[in-house]
Amino acid sequence: MSGLFSALGSLWAWLNTVFDPLCGPVGLFTLFGQSTVIACGDTGWGDEIALGLKVTIIVAIATLPLGLLIGFFVALGQQSEEKSVRLAAGIYTTIFRGLPELLTLFIVYYGLQILIQAFLAWMGFNERIEINAFVAGMMALSVVFSAYCAEVLLSAFRAIPKGQYEAGDSLGFHRGKTMTLIILPQLIRIALPGLGNLWMNLLKDTSYVSIIGLADILRQTGIAVRATKDAFFFYAIACALYLVLAIISSFALGLVDKWAGRAEVKR
């Protein structure tokens, strides 16, 4: 089993090297940055910036499904017939849409450590616990993303006629099947533009994780700035990388939007 894990680890390392857009065999820094401050290897900062790009992408991609899932259930809660559930969902969205993202990150990162430490002390364990910066960053961004996502999904839910639910009932579907086969396809199509905007915001919000020590684009370029004193150059690289991610995302969202609307009748 250990041999399998070792082989998988080697394969992953090879894929990371080959398909690295900055420091891979045909990466930008490899082709055009040799003998400069962005050279890959020990002579430049290319490897560090490439790592920051990977971390930013991984944080955003890991946050997206968790934030969507939480936001979906919060949106369902806002439509609940139970008043207490609607109130709880409303309080959730109000708090996390109202708090600055950076403050939410600090609350999750430091607050969770305090809670876990207090719980372990109550259980009789006095060892110090420190939350992983990646997990804390992902959780904080997921909470913020889900609060905005819930409002987008709630608007999409309200745009779907009540007759769609009644149609599912008349076909003998239970509510779960009605949601899966009838409501969700329409929900995705209606909510997609708003969710696309939230994804763009999420890409930018990943820069906050640099505050808690996660090696994203902003942190890595910041370290390079402090070492080289060439602030404009490295922050310009950070701007370019975020813009490239935004352009790629816009293209991908366009394809998803085209796919989601493929069943619409042309008029």
Salt bridges, closest charged atoms under 4 A:
ASP20 OD2 - LYS54 NZ 3.47
ASP169 OD2 - ARG175 NH2 3.24
GLU264 OE2 - ARG189 NH1 3.07
